[in-house]
Amino acid sequence: MKLYHHPLSGHSHRVHLFLSLLGCPHELVEVDLAARAHKQPEFLKLNAFGQVPVLVDGDAAIADSNAILVYLCKKYGKTDWLPETPKEAAAVQRWLTVAAGDIIFGLAAARLATVFAAPVDTEAAIARAHVVLRRMDDALAGSPWIAGPKPTIADVALYGYTARAPEGYVDLKDYAHVRAWLARVEALPGFVEFRRTPVGLAA
């Protein structure tokens, strides 16, 4: 399998992390976002939306980070990471939706401004980030993992942008349960770190 990625993309990291947690052999292919390689015809054949990551597995090209996580679970029968029972599956899906929504418009957006100099309303993004962090902290107060008693792809999807929140001037000091959860993710066998950038509070 080949993973087309960028090392500063949280979406890319979640797939790289999960491949490593599963012990799946794969090749990393870095996409030069600064040169807009992701908008060139060759890449658009893999993902018409022109975004990383893309996982190429034989003749299948899977785009969207959360979709790739689901693909890998189904391919390898990893029902521990994506439970099959209705209630547990719904809990995972709920947090995958948060990862694709609240996290992106809050934590990820705040970081875009500092890491990529994107034109972002940072005040609004930081405010949204603290709302979702409070909800995560409340959820983790009663459970070691975000969607239940065991780690799932929901934890994988939420990890990267949460771990690098300080790069976008989002302080994690008031979220003890979130910080403890980050440490648990980082202790998982096969964990790979999301590249750090010395900006924001991390400068």
N, C-alpha and C positions, 0 to 999 in steps of 0.2 A: 504494500500500500504506500501511496505517496500523499503527504499532507502539504498542500500549498498554504503557506502561512506567513505571518510577519511576527517577529519576536516581541514587539510592543503591543500587539493586539490581544486583548483579553479574550476575545472570541476564539482566536487561534490557540491561545494557551489552554483553554478548557479542553480542547480536543487533544492537544499534545499531552496534557496531563492525564487524560483518560486512557489514551493509548498506552502510556507508560504504566499506569496503575494496572491495566489488564495484561501487561507484558507482551503487547502486540508488536511484532517487528514492523518498522515503517521507516520511510525516508522522508526527511524534511526538505522541502523546496521553498526557499525564501522568495517572496514576491516583493519586488521593489515598488513600494507604494509611492515613494517620493517621485519616481519616474513614471508613475501612473501605469505600471505594468498590468495592474488589475483592470484597467479599462481598455486594454488592447484586444484585438479580435481573437488572438490565440487563447487568452484567458477567458474571454467572454463565451467561448465554446464550452468551457467547463462550468461557468456560472454566469448566466445572462445578467445577473444583478451587479456583476463586477465587484464582488466582495470576497475577502478571505474570512474564514478558511474554506478550502475545498478538499475533500478526501477522495482520491482516485483509487478504486479497488477493482482491478481488472478493467472491465468495460463500463463500470459504474462510476459516475462522478457525483458525489453527494455534497451539496452545498448547505449552508446554514449550520452553525455550530451545534445548536440543540438537536437538529435533525441528525447530525452525524453521531452525536452521543446515543440517540435512540437506535440508529442503524447498527452501531457497534454492539449494543446490548442484544439486539435481535440476531445479529450475525453469529455471536458467540454464545447465545443462550444465557446471558448474564441476568437472570431474574433477581439476583440479590441487589443489583444496581438499578434495575427497573422492574419493580414488583408487578405481578400479574393480577393480584386481587383488586377488585374495583376501588375499595377505599384507599389502599396503599398507592395504587397507580394514580388516582386522582390527586393525592397529596403531592406526589412527585411532579405531576403536570402543573399543579398550582404554582409551585416554585420555579418551574421552567418558564412559566408565563411572567413571573416577577423578574427573572433573569433577563428576559427579552423586552421588558417594559420598564418598570420602576428603576431597576439597576442601570439600564442604559440611559434613561433620561435624567438620572441623578448622579450616581457615582461615576459612571463612564463619561458622561458629558462634562463633569467638572474636571476630570483628568484630561480630556481632549484639549481643553483650553491651555493647560500647562505643558503637556507632552508634545502636542501637535500644533499648538498655537491656533486652534480652531476658533472661529467666531461664536462663542457660546455665552449665554447669559449666566455667568458663573454664580451669581447670588442665588438665582432661582434653582440652578442645578444643585448647589450645595444644600439648599433648603430641602429639596426633594430627596437628596441623599440621606439626610438625617431622619426623614420620615420613614424611609424603608429600613434603615439601620435599626431604628427603634422597634419596628415590627419584627425584624429578624431576631433581635435581642430578646424580645418577649417570647418568640417561638422557641428559641434555644434555651430559655430558662427552665423549660420542662422536658427537654429532650437533648441528647448529645448531638444529634444530627438534625438537619432542618426538616426532613420529611418523615422522621421516625427514629427507631432505635438503632438503625444501621445506616452507614453511608450509602447514598444513592447518587445518580447523575444530577440530582438537584443540587447537592453539595458541590459537585464538580463545576456546574454551571455558574454558581454564585461566587465561587472562591476568588477568581482572579481580580475582578474589579473591586471586590471588597478588600482584599489584601493590599491593594495599591491605592486605596482611598486617600491616604495622606498625600499622595502625589498631586491630588486635585484640591488640596487644602481642606480635606474632610478628616477631622480628628476622630479617632476610634476610642479615645480614652474613656468615654462614658458608656461604652458597650462591652462590659466585661464578658458576657456570654458569647458575643460575637468573637472577641479576641481569643477566648478559650477554644472556640470552634475552629478558628483559623489554625491554631496550634495542633488540633486533632487532625485536620486535613493534612497539614505539613508532616505529620508523623506516620501517615499511611505508607506502606511499602510501595516503592515505585514513584513516590512523589517527585515532581520536577518543578523547580522554582520558576515563577514568572519574572522575567527580566525587570530589574529595578531601574528607575530613572530618578536622578537626584534633583527633583523639582518640588514645588509646593512645600508642604511640611516635611517632606523627605529630603529637602535640599541640605 
